[in-house]
Amino acid sequence: MLWPLEAAHDVLAYYADFMASAPDELSGFFAFLTVPPAPPFPAELHLRQVCGVVWCHVGSTDQADAELAPFRAAFPPLLDGVAEMPLPALQSAFDGLYPPGHQWYWRADFVESIPEAAITAHLTHGSRLPTMQSTMHLYPIDGAAGRVAPDATAWNHRTARWAQVIVGVDPDPGNAGLIRDWTVGYWEALHPYSLGGAYVNFMMEEGEERIRASYGANYDRLARVKAQYDPENLFHVNQNIRPAG
């Protein structure tokens, strides 16, 4: 579903409340995006900057329609593309928009709540996408993820409700600085409203402090595991956890 940028404040606020009570079968990530100039998007929306939610429901069509009815009623979309499809079709829906070889710059955070000040910051930066493929996504973290103890696995941010990712993308290396500056500026404005850590696959080379923040109280335990199984830190080309000394 897509909505005009003018509706983004109310849509995002409603979305945050809506997802708090959504059943496990329903999920959807919020995004700021530019409509790609290609099917299945109608020509009148091509290259228009909008906000949207990409929904996924794993129950019946009737269940999905019933559960999405309040959202549709509150905010009739510019485009409602919700339909039955195989999960791989949803997973690969954006492959054509993001072929290999493009410039990417990422920043991310885990988020527990989206207060009014955060919504304002989102509107400021999300309405200024620097290139067609640049975007911001809020991925829900709900259901079973919140029913596990923080120390049960490596990931400790069990109170997080969203994984937020801001990403500048463009095929032209000459725009690398442009997409980086937008991404960092957006992230700096939203970081104060985060839990501090992030999904590590959404992070650049941001230093050990950010890695520690992402694993929190579990970092030292992971470092001891690393010392046992990889004391020479052979596997270090990642968001690295150094072996405990």
C-alpha positions in Angstrom: 0.0 0.0 0.0 1.2 3.5 -0.9 0.2 6.9 0.4 1.2 10.5 -0.4 4.0 12.0 1.6 1.5 14.5 2.9 -0.1 11.6 4.8 3.1 10.2 6.2 2.9 11.7 9.7 -0.6 10.2 10.3 0.2 6.9 8.5 3.4 6.3 10.5 1.7 7.2 13.8 -1.2 4.9 13.1 1.1 2.1 11.8 3.1 2.2 15.1 -0.1 1.7 17.1 -1.6 -0.8 14.7 1.4 -3.1 14.8 1.4 -3.2 18.6 -1.8 -5.3 18.5 -1.3 -7.1 15.2 -1.6 -10.9 15.3 1.4 -13.1 14.7 0.1 -13.9 11.2 0.3 -10.3 10.0 3.4 -8.2 9.5 4.4 -5.3 7.4 7.3 -2.9 7.1 6.9 0.9 6.7 9.0 2.7 4.1 9.8 6.0 2.6 10.4 5.4 -1.1 10.3 6.7 -4.7 7.9 4.8 -6.9 9.9 2.9 -9.6 9.1 3.9 -13.2 8.0 0.4 -14.2 5.1 -2.0 -13.9 3.2 -2.9 -11.8 3.1 0.8 -10.7 0.8 3.0 -12.7 2.4 5.7 -14.8 0.9 8.5 -12.8 2.8 7.4 -9.7 6.2 6.9 -11.4 9.1 8.7 -9.6 6.7 10.1 -7.0 8.1 10.1 -3.4 5.6 8.4 -1.1 5.4 6.4 2.0 4.1 2.8 2.1 3.7 -0.5 4.0 4.7 -3.8 2.4 2.3 -6.3 4.1 2.7 -10.0 4.6 -0.1 -12.2 6.0 0.3 -16.0 6.3 -3.3 -16.8 6.9 -6.3 -16.9 4.5 -7.2 -14.0 2.2 -10.4 -13.4 4.3 -8.3 -13.1 7.5 -5.9 -10.7 5.8 -8.7 -8.5 4.5 -10.4 -8.5 7.9 -7.3 -7.6 9.7 -6.2 -4.9 7.2 -9.7 -3.4 7.0 -9.1 -0.8 9.7 -5.9 0.4 8.1 -7.6 0.7 4.7 -10.6 2.5 6.2 -8.4 5.0 8.1 -6.1 5.7 5.1 -7.3 4.8 1.6 -4.1 4.2 -0.3 -2.9 5.6 -3.6 -2.1 2.0 -4.6 -3.3 -1.2 -2.8 -1.3 -4.1 -4.2 -2.1 -6.6 -1.5 -2.8 -9.9 -3.1 -2.2 -13.7 -2.8 1.3 -14.7 -3.9 4.0 -17.3 -3.1 6.4 -16.1 -0.4 9.4 -16.3 -2.8 7.6 -13.8 -5.0 7.4 -11.3 -2.1 11.0 -12.0 -1.1 12.2 -11.3 -4.7 9.9 -8.4 -5.5 12.6 -5.8 -5.3 15.4 -7.7 -7.0 15.0 -5.8 -10.3 15.3 -2.5 -8.6 18.5 -3.4 -6.9 20.9 -5.2 -9.2 24.4 -6.1 -8.2 27.1 -3.4 -8.5 25.3 -0.3 -7.0 26.7 2.0 -4.4 25.2 1.3 -1.0 25.6 3.1 2.4 23.8 1.8 5.4 22.9 2.9 8.9 20.6 1.1 11.3 19.2 0.9 14.8 16.9 -1.2 17.0 13.8 0.8 18.0 11.4 0.3 20.9 9.0 3.2 20.4 8.3 5.9 17.8 7.5 9.1 19.8 6.2 12.3 18.1 9.7 13.8 17.9 11.0 10.7 16.1 8.1 10.9 13.6 9.0 14.5 12.9 12.6 13.6 12.3 11.5 10.8 10.0 9.4 13.2 8.0 12.3 15.7 7.6 14.7 13.2 6.2 12.4 10.6 4.7 10.9 13.3 2.4 14.4 14.1 1.1 15.4 10.8 -0.6 18.6 11.7 -2.5 18.2 9.1 -5.2 15.4 6.9 -6.6 16.6 3.8 -4.8 17.4 5.3 -1.5 14.9 4.4 1.3 14.1 3.9 4.9 12.5 0.7 6.3 11.0 -0.1 9.7 10.9 -3.9 10.0 8.6 -5.1 12.8 10.2 -7.3 15.5 7.3 -9.0 17.2 5.7 -12.3 17.9 8.1 -15.1 19.1 11.1 -12.7 19.0 9.8 -11.0 22.2 9.1 -14.2 24.0 12.7 -15.2 24.4 14.9 -14.2 27.3 17.6 -11.6 26.4 20.4 -14.0 27.4 19.0 -17.1 25.7 20.7 -16.4 22.4 23.4 -14.0 21.1 20.8 -11.3 20.3 19.7 -9.4 23.4 17.4 -6.6 22.2 14.2 -8.5 23.0 12.3 -5.3 23.8 12.9 -3.9 20.3 9.8 -3.5 18.2 11.5 -2.5 15.0 14.7 -2.9 13.1 15.2 0.4 11.4 17.4 0.7 8.4 18.3 3.8 6.4 20.1 3.2 3.1 21.4 5.4 0.4 21.6 3.6 -3.0 22.7 4.7 -6.5 24.4 3.1 -9.5 26.8 6.1 -10.0 30.0 6.1 -7.9 30.0 9.8 -8.2 27.0 9.9 -5.9 28.7 8.0 -3.1 29.2 11.1 -1.0 25.6 12.2 -1.6 24.0 9.0 -0.4 26.4 8.7 2.5 25.7 12.2 3.8 22.0 11.7 3.6 22.1 8.4 5.4 24.4 9.6 8.2 22.3 12.7 8.7 19.1 10.8 8.9 20.6 8.2 11.3 22.1 10.9 13.5 18.6 12.5 13.8 16.9 9.2 14.8 19.6 7.5 16.8 18.7 9.3 20.1 15.3 7.5 19.9 16.9 4.0 19.5 18.0 1.3 21.8 21.6 1.9 20.7 22.4 -1.3 18.9 21.5 -2.5 15.4 21.0 -5.5 13.2 24.7 -6.1 12.3 24.0 -7.0 8.7 22.7 -3.4 8.3 25.9 -1.8 9.6 29.0 -0.4 8.0 32.4 -0.3 9.6 31.3 1.8 12.6 33.7 0.6 15.3 33.7 -1.8 18.2 31.5 0.3 20.3 28.6 -0.1 17.9 29.1 -3.9 17.9 29.1 -4.0 21.7 25.9 -2.0 21.7 24.3 -4.4 19.3 25.1 -7.5 21.5 24.8 -5.7 24.8 25.3 -7.8 27.9 25.9 -10.9 25.7 29.1 -9.4 24.1 31.6 -10.6 26.7 30.1 -14.1 26.6 30.4 -14.2 22.8 34.0 -13.0 23.1 34.7 -16.0 25.4 33.1 -18.3 22.9 35.3 -16.7 20.2 38.4 -17.3 22.2 37.6 -21.0 22.5 36.8 -21.7 18.9 38.7 -19.0 17.0 41.5 -17.7 19.3 43.4 -16.2 16.3 40.4 -14.3 15.0 40.6 -16.0 11.6 36.9 -15.2 11.0 37.1 -11.4 11.2 35.7 -10.1 7.9 32.4 -9.2 9.5 31.1 -7.1 12.4 33.9 -8.7 14.4 33.8 -9.9 18.0 37.4 -10.2 19.1 38.4 -13.2 21.2 38.5 -12.5 24.9 42.1 -12.0 26.1 
